């Protein structure tokens, strides 16, 4: 991801956040069909890290279509969930009707300081133009002694996460997607050390990190749905290409996917995520 040369330019982050919202606009059903099951693998470890149990009050940040909220409700937690995309929330309310869902944009949260026992987010940190500002705001709405837990895609891409980028790089005429830059002062390395440093910098204590590896099992046709329906960054970028480039991309994708497909037709996509957990020690 490119970085800004001017760390004091607040409009940079606003542009990034706006671009993120455009990428995911009206994408609720497409996300739920393709990516929700992929991202669900880390949820047990995320909720364990946040110490979510019966009676806990949890803020689920960037809930998407409500998979984390549903899992937390199943543990007996009292869940409030926020997302910036209405189509996601429409599906989330059906998936976890016991939870409260609100349309909200971080860091502008409608909560008083010290409201929640835990704050958690599954793969949401990369959607913030100013991650340090966002994480401080999320820390503030947790109680002293409360847990803050987030998962993150690391900078080093696994084979599964590289399928579409590999396909694009091997497709003649492919134009890569360019996102607006982050504010340099708010950026951090997408590594275990970098994520732990981010947590400590915003004032969290007892910070721990861990790595989660898994294989996501799907099929080449099912995984292609995100391209065909224009879901997320890769899908939006695919839809923006010229028709002949899209056709070439499809052919290249099938060759790349074949390398990761078992004899029975299962597309086996290795993924890796980082999990960081910290404890709120004051309400500054």
C-alpha positions in Angstrom: 0.0 0.0 0.0 1.4 3.4 -0.9 2.0 6.0 1.8 1.4 9.7 1.9 4.4 12.1 1.9 2.5 14.5 4.1 1.5 12.9 7.4 -0.5 16.0 8.5 -3.0 15.9 5.6 -6.3 14.7 7.1 -8.1 14.8 3.8 -5.9 11.9 2.7 -7.5 9.5 5.2 -11.0 10.8 4.3 -10.4 10.0 0.7 -9.2 6.5 1.6 -12.2 5.9 3.8 -14.5 7.2 1.0 -12.8 4.9 -1.5 -13.3 1.9 0.9 -17.0 2.6 1.2 -17.4 2.8 -2.6 -15.6 -0.6 -2.9 -18.1 -2.3 -0.6 -21.3 -0.3 -1.5 -24.3 -2.6 -2.0 -22.0 -5.7 -1.6 -23.7 -7.4 1.3 -25.2 -10.4 -0.6 -22.0 -10.9 -2.6 -19.8 -10.7 0.4 -22.0 -13.1 2.3 -22.0 -15.6 -0.5 -18.2 -15.6 -1.0 -16.1 -14.1 1.8 -18.2 -14.5 4.9 -17.3 -18.2 5.3 -13.6 -17.5 4.6 -13.4 -14.9 7.3 -15.4 -17.0 9.8 -12.4 -19.3 10.5 -10.8 -16.8 12.8 -13.9 -16.0 14.9 -13.5 -18.5 17.7 -9.9 -17.3 18.4 -11.0 -13.7 18.1 -13.8 -14.1 20.6 -11.6 -16.1 22.9 -9.0 -13.3 22.8 -11.6 -10.8 23.7 -12.8 -13.0 26.6 -16.4 -13.0 25.2 -18.6 -15.2 27.3 -22.2 -15.3 28.7 -23.2 -11.8 29.9 -20.3 -10.0 28.2 -21.1 -6.7 26.5 -19.3 -6.8 23.1 -18.9 -4.1 20.4 -18.4 -5.9 17.1 -16.7 -3.4 14.8 -17.2 -3.8 11.0 -19.6 -6.6 11.5 -20.2 -7.1 7.8 -23.1 -9.6 7.5 -23.0 -10.4 11.2 -21.0 -13.6 11.4 -19.1 -12.4 14.5 -22.2 -11.1 16.1 -24.0 -14.4 15.6 -21.1 -16.4 17.1 -20.9 -14.0 20.1 -24.7 -14.2 20.7 -24.3 -18.0 20.7 -21.9 -17.6 23.6 -24.5 -15.6 25.6 -23.0 -12.2 25.0 -24.9 -9.0 24.7 -23.8 -7.7 21.3 -23.8 -4.3 19.7 -22.5 -4.3 16.1 -21.6 -1.4 13.8 -20.8 -1.2 10.1 -20.7 1.6 7.5 -22.5 -0.4 4.8 -26.3 -0.6 4.9 -26.6 -3.8 2.7 -24.3 -5.6 5.2 -26.4 -4.6 8.1 -29.6 -5.7 6.4 -28.2 -9.3 6.3 -26.6 -9.1 9.7 -29.9 -8.3 11.4 -31.4 -11.5 9.9 -28.4 -13.5 10.8 -28.3 -12.4 14.5 -31.7 -10.8 15.4 -30.7 -10.8 19.1 -27.9 -8.3 18.5 -28.3 -4.5 18.1 -27.0 -3.3 14.8 -26.1 0.4 14.0 -24.9 2.2 10.9 -21.8 4.0 12.1 -18.4 5.1 10.8 -15.3 4.8 13.0 -14.0 6.9 14.8 -17.4 8.7 15.0 -19.0 6.2 17.4 -22.4 6.8 19.2 -21.2 5.4 22.5 -20.0 6.8 25.8 -16.4 5.9 27.1 -16.2 2.7 29.0 -19.4 1.2 27.5 -18.3 -2.4 26.6 -16.5 -5.3 28.3 -14.9 -6.1 24.9 -14.3 -4.6 21.5 -13.5 -6.9 18.6 -13.2 -6.6 14.8 -12.5 -9.3 12.2 -10.3 -8.1 9.4 -11.5 -4.5 9.7 -8.3 -2.6 10.5 -7.3 -2.3 6.9 -10.5 -0.5 6.1 -9.6 2.5 8.2 -7.7 5.4 6.6 -6.3 6.4 10.0 -5.9 3.1 11.9 -4.3 4.7 15.0 -7.1 7.2 15.3 -9.7 4.5 14.8 -8.1 2.1 17.3 -7.9 4.8 20.0 -11.6 5.6 19.6 -12.4 1.9 19.9 -10.2 1.5 22.9 -12.0 4.4 24.6 -15.4 2.7 24.4 -14.1 -0.4 26.2 -14.1 -0.5 30.0 -10.9 -0.4 32.0 -9.8 -4.0 32.2 -11.7 -4.8 29.0 -10.2 -6.6 26.1 -9.6 -5.3 22.6 -9.0 -7.9 19.9 -8.6 -7.6 16.1 -7.6 -9.9 13.3 -5.5 -8.6 10.3 -4.4 -9.9 6.9 -0.5 -9.8 7.1 1.6 -8.0 4.5 3.0 -11.3 3.2 0.3 -12.8 1.1 -0.5 -16.5 1.4 -1.1 -18.6 -1.7 -4.9 -18.3 -1.3 -4.8 -14.6 -0.9 -2.6 -14.2 -3.9 -4.8 -15.9 -6.5 -6.4 -12.8 -8.0 -3.2 -10.7 -7.7 -1.2 -13.5 -9.5 -3.9 -13.7 -12.1 -3.8 -10.0 -12.8 0.0 -9.9 -13.0 -0.1 -12.6 -15.6 -2.9 -11.0 -17.7 -1.9 -8.7 -20.5 -3.5 -5.3 -20.3 -4.5 -5.7 -16.7 -4.6 -2.3 -14.9 -4.0 -2.7 -11.1 -6.3 -1.1 -8.6 -4.8 2.1 -7.0 -6.2 3.0 -3.6 -5.6 6.5 -2.1 -2.7 6.6 0.3 -2.8 6.4 4.0 -1.5 9.2 6.2 2.1 8.1 6.7 2.1 8.8 10.5 -0.8 6.5 10.9 0.6 3.5 9.0 2.2 0.5 10.6 3.9 -2.8 9.4 1.4 -5.5 8.7 3.4 -8.0 10.8 3.1 -9.5 14.2 5.5 -7.0 15.6 3.9 -4.1 13.7 0.4 -5.0 14.9 1.6 -5.4 18.5 3.3 -2.0 18.2 0.0 -0.4 17.0 -1.8 -1.8 20.0 0.8 -0.6 22.4 1.0 2.9 20.8 -2.7 3.5 21.4 -2.3 2.6 25.1 -3.3 -1.0 25.3 -1.4 -3.2 27.8 -0.6 -7.0 28.0 -0.5 -7.1 24.2 -0.2 -10.6 22.7 -0.2 -11.7 19.0 -0.7 -15.0 17.3 -0.8 -16.4 13.8 -3.8 -18.4 12.5 -3.3 -20.6 9.5 -6.1 -22.5 7.6 -7.1 -23.8 4.3 -10.3 -22.4 2.8 -12.1 -25.0 0.8 -14.2 -23.9 -2.1 -14.4 -24.5 -5.9 -13.0 -22.5 -8.8 -16.5 -21.5 -9.9 -17.7 -20.5 -6.4 -14.5 -18.4 -5.8 -15.1 -16.7 -9.1 -18.4 -15.3 -7.9 -16.7 -12.3 -6.3 -15.3 -11.3 -9.8 -18.5 -11.8 -11.7 -20.5 -9.9 -9.2 -17.9 -7.2 -8.6 -17.5 -7.7 -4.8 -14.8 -6.0 -2.9 -11.5 -4.6 -4.3 -10.7 -7.4 -6.7 -14.2 -7.7 -8.0 -14.5 -3.9 -8.5 -11.2 -3.8 -10.3 -12.2 -6.7 -12.6 -15.4 -5.0 -13.6 -13.5 -1.8 -14.5 -11.3 -3.6 -17.0 -11.9 -3.7 -20.8 -14.0 -6.7 -22.0 -11.0 -8.4 -23.7 -8.9 -8.0 -20.6 -11.7 -9.6 -18.4 -11.8 -12.5 -20.8 -8.1 -13.1 -20.6 -8.2 -12.7 -16.8 -10.8 -15.4 -16.6 -8.7 -17.8 -18.6 -5.6 -17.1 -16.5 -7.6 -17.4 -13.3 -8.6 -20.9 -14.3 -5.0 -21.9 -14.8 -3.9 -20.4 -11.5 -6.9 -22.0 -9.6 -6.1 -25.4 -11.2 -2.7 -25.4 -9.4 -4.6 -25.3 -6.1 -7.4 -27.7 -6.9 -7.5 -31.2 -5.6 -8.4 -34.2 -7.7 -12.0 -34.1 -6.5 -12.4 -30.4 -7.7 -11.9 -28.8 -4.3 -10.1 -25.5 -4.5 -7.8 -25.4 -1.5 -6.7 -21.9 -0.6 -4.1 -21.5 2.2 -4.7 -18.4 4.3 -2.9 -16.7 7.2 -4.2 -14.1 9.6 -2.7 -12.2 12.6 -4.6 -11.8 15.8 -3.7 -9.1 18.4 -5.3 -8.8 21.9 -4.7 -6.0 24.4 -6.2 -4.8 27.7 -7.5 -1.4 28.5 -5.7 0.0 31.5 -7.1 3.5 31.7 -9.7 5.7 30.1 -7.4 8.5 28.6 
